[in-house]
């Protein structure tokens, strides 16, 4: 009898397979498509920040940094939180630096959860959430947001909470919907978290990318929430250095210590020259810089939304992030995966089929596609030219 070779993949990770981002990027390369699938800019961040990294490299900052974060960066993060949100954090005990926000999410969940604990988050979700919950041997309880406005159903959210719920994982501005949770919605969630003594982990990587007068409110700003909220963000989205993987957390010392307990054994520390460069970038990031950033991305958003509407999509106009979700029901009879493949193969535009970001109700995403607009004007114009050939696709 031939002995079968068992899978070497941890059973907790086996259900997740290869990410949809890798799959669609491979298709884009195979068909020379304009890639609006993965959420990374095809342009460089500020040259002065690159220069600061080079300066740090040449000045000899090339050995291990303090695991919790270089003193210059934790100071800059704390000062940014005070300046932007009126939140006070002690840099050495209430700030931690990670290899991007994705590692911060993993470290926080691994450090805080016991097997069987439950984590509530919203779907469609960033795809690392269920994988990280599974690694922690915890249980995911997604609550569905629905196209086109993705409004919070507070009763549905409350129904997801049980006696085993330990953490609410909240992403705002929200990927992939572009939703910015309103202050009233956050207050409703906060009241339930206070009542049930829950920890909130907030993924705020798109904190500065909000449009049309939308206000990004951090959960930690609400009454009684500062000391039960772990705020996560990163340099990748604000400064367009997604490959640098410099992220951070702010929060009360006991939550920071829990995340650090895992971080020290995952990556230990983040590249010191990049930390020093990001510290300088944060120090210079004032209200004018934030306004300019928003204006640049809103112009890209408006261009793509207009194109998608013109070719027949029903668009949920995002108030944050750099993604657009659009319903293709008037253009294609199949599901999101089949249409995404059709767009790549026949029209040369790569997108993301978002049904993979749903667990409770995948059908809610099967008539949608996600487009990333964090691209050069030339890239968006090239995609527009190809999308205009969609008429009659069924």
N, C-alpha and C positions, 0 to 999 in steps of 0.2 A: 504494500500500500504506500502510495506517495504521501509523504507528510506535508501538509499545507503550512506555509509560512504565515504565522499570525502577524497582524498589523503591529507595528512598533509604536503607533500613536497612542498616547494616553487616552483612555476612554472618555475622559471629560472633554477632550478636544476633537475627538473623531467626528462628531456630527457637523463640525463647522467647515471642514474641507478647505479648499483654496478660496481666498476672498474674491468677491465679485470684482473688486478693483483690479486685481491681477488679471482676471479672466478678460475683462473688457479692454484693458490696456494691451494685452497680447493680441486681441482681435484688431485693435486699432493699428498696431504695428504691421500686422499681416496684410491689412487692406489699405495702408497708407492713409488712414482716416484722420480727420481733425479730432483731437482728443478732448472732448468736453466731459469726460467721465471722472477721472481722478481729480480731487480737489487740491491741486497745487498750482501756483502761478507758473506761467511760462516766461516770466520776466524776473529780473533780479531785484532784491531789496535795496535799501538805501546804500550807496557807495561808502558813506561815512561809517556805517556800521561794519561793512567788510574791512575797511581800513583799520578800524579798532581791533578787529579779530587778528589781522595780520600784525599789528603793532604788539598785541599780547603774545602772539606766537614768537616773535623775534625778541621780545623782552624776557623770554625764558619761563613763561607760565605754562609749562608742558608736563608737569607731574600731577599726581593725584590732587584733587581739590578736597576740601572738607566735604564729607559725604552729604551733609544736609544742605550744602550750597556754599559757593564762594561768598565771603562776607560782603563783597561789593554788590553782588546780585541780590542777596536776601535783603540788604538795606534798600536797594532800588525798588524791589518789589513792594516792601512795606511802605515806602514813601509814595509809590504810585497808588496803592490802596487807600492811603490817607487822603491824598490829593484828589483822587477821582471819585471815591465813594464815602469819604469821611470815616473809614474803618481803620482802627488803630491795631497794629500787630507788632509784637516784639520780634525784631529780625532774627535773632539767634534761636528762639524757641517756638515761634509761631509762623515761620516761613520755612519751606523746604523746596529744594530744587530737584527736578527729575529729568530723565531723558525723554522729554516731550510729555504732553498731557496724557497720551495713551499709557505710558508707564506709570504716571501718577494715578490714573484710574486703577490699574492693576495692583499697584502697591497699596493703595487705600483699601481696596476690597480685600486683598489678602491679609492686610494688617488688622482689619476691623471685624471680619466675619468669622463665625464658627460654622462648621458643617450643619446644614439644615436651616440656617438663617435665611430670611427672604429679603430680596431687593426689588423694589418697585421702580420702574422707569417707563418712559413713554415710547410707544412705537408709532411710526417708523423710528428706528434707533440707529445710532452709530454702531457698526458691527462688532466692535471690541467689547461692548457691554455684556452680551450674553456669554461670550467666551471667557471673560474675566470672572464673571459670577460663577461659571462652571468650574474654573480652576480653583476657586475658593471653596468648592463643594457646597455652595449655597444654591438657593432656588430663585429663579427669575420670575417676576410677575409683571409682565408688560401691560400697560393701559393704552388703548388705541386712540390716537388723534386722527380726525377724519377730514379729508379733502372736501371743500376747498379752503376753509378758514382755520382748520385744525384747532378749534376752540376747546378749552378744557371743559370736560364733563366732570365736575367735582364729585358727583355721586358715584360715577363709574370709578374714579380714582379711589375714593374712600372704600369702595367694595373690594379693591385689590389689596387693601391693608388687612393683615390678620395678626393674631397673637405672635406669630413668628417673624413678622416684619422687623428688620433691624435698620435698614438703610433705604432712603429714597435717593435715587440717582437722577438728577435733573439737569438737562441740557438746554440752556437758553443764552443767546439766540440758538435756535434748534436746527440741527443738521439731521435729516435732509429737507425739512419742510420750509425753512426760512422763517418760522414763527418766532416772534419775540413775546414771551409770556408777559402779560400785563401785570401791573402791580396788584390789581384785584385778584387775578388768578393766583399769583404767588402768595397773597395773604390767605387765600382759602387753603392752599397746600400747607402753609406754615402753621395755621391753626390746628390742622390735623396732626402735624408732626409734633407740635408742642404737647397736644393732648395725649399722644401715644408715646412720647419720649423717644422720638426717632432721630437718627443722625441723617443729615442731608449732605450729599456730595454733589457739588454743582460744577458742571463742565461749562466754563464760560470762555472758551477759546475764541469765540467770535464777538467778544464783549464790545469791541469798538466798531464793528461792522453792522450798524443799524441805520435805517433809512426812513424817509417820509415823516420825520419828527418822532419816530419811535424812541422810547426810553428803555435802555437796558438797566433793569433793577437787579442788584445782586440779592439773593435770599438772605445773606448775612446782614443786610441793612435793615431788615424788618425786626420789629420788637421781639426780643427773646430768642432770636435765631443766630446771632453772632457766635455763641458758644456751643452750638450744635451743628454748625455748618463748616465743611471743608471746601473752600473755594479753589478751583483748579483753572489755570490758564496757561498760555505759552507764547513764545515769540513767533511761532510759525505763521499764524494767521495775521497778526497785527503788522509784522515787519516783512512778510513774504520771504521768510527763511525756513520753509517747512522741513528741509533736510538737515537743519542744525539740531533739531530735537532738543530744544531747551524749554522745559516747562516748569511749573511751580505750583505749590499749594500754599494757601494761607488759612489759618484757623486756630482754634484754641490749642494749647500745648499738648493736651492728651490725645487729640485727633492727629496732630502732626506727628507725634511720637509713634502712633500706631502705623501710619503710612511709612515712616522712616524705618521701623522695625523690619519691614519687608524690603524697602528700597536698598538698604545696606547690603542685602544678599542677592539682589537682582542685578544692579549695575554699579552699585557703590557710589559713583559720582558721575557728573556730566563734564564734558570737556572744558577745562578752565578758560582757554582763550575765548571760546564762544560765550561762556558766562560773562566774562568781562565786557565783551562787545555788546551783549544784550543789556547789561547794566547801564552802559553809556546810552544805548538807544532809549531805554525807559526814562532815564533822567531827562532826555531831550524831548520826550513825547508829551507835548503840552496840548492845550485845547485847539490851537490852530492846526497842529499836525493831525489831530484826530479829525477835525472838520475836513481837511484836505483828503485824508484817507477815505472818509465816507463819500465825499463827492466823486472821487475817482471810481470807486466801486459801484456807486449808484448809477453813474453814466453807463458803465458796462451792463449792469442789470437792466436798465431801461432799454438799451439797444437789443439785448437778447429777448426780452419780453415782447417787444414790438415784432421782432422777426417770428417768434413762435406763434403769436396770435395771427399774424398775417398768413401763415401757411396752414392754419386750422386747428392749432392746439387750444385747449381751454387752460389758461394759466392761473396758478395761485401765485399772485405777486408777493415775493418774499419781502418782509420788513427787516430781515437780518440775514447774516451769513453771506456766502457767495454761491448759493445754489438756487435753482428754480425747479419746482415740481410742476409738471404739465400733463393734462389728460389728453390722450391721443384718440379718444373714442370715435371721432369723426374721420380719422385717417387710416385706421387699422382695425381689423376684426379680431385679431389674435390677442395674446397676452403681452405683458411688458418684455419678457425675455425674447419672444419671437420678433417683436417690433424693434428692440434694441439691436438684435442681430441683423435684421433687415436694413436698418439705418447704416450700420457699419459696412455691410457687404455691398449694398446697392447705392448708397448715397454718400459714403465716406465720412460719416460723423459718428463718433463714439459717445455713448451716454451710459447711464447706470439704470438698470431695471430695479426699482426699489422694493419689489415684493419680498426680496431677501431680507429687508429690514423690518419685516413683520413676523411675529410668531403666533399671536392670538388670532389675527385675521389677515392672512396674506392677500385675500381677495381685495382688501382695501387699497392695495398698491398695484394690482395687476393691470390697471388701465393708465398707469402713470409712468413717466420717465423723469430722471433727475439730470439736469444740465448744470455744469459748473461754468460760471462766468468770470473766474479769476484768471483771465487770459488777456493777452495783448489785443489791441483793437484789430490788428491784422488777422489774428487767429479767429476772432469772433466774426469778422467780415467774411473770411473764407468759409466758416461753418454756415453762415447765412446764405451764401451763394449756393451751397450744396443743398441746404434744407429747402430752398425755394423750388427745388425740383420734386418735392413730395406730392404734389397734386395728383390725385387719382390712385394713390397707394391703398390697396385693400387686401 
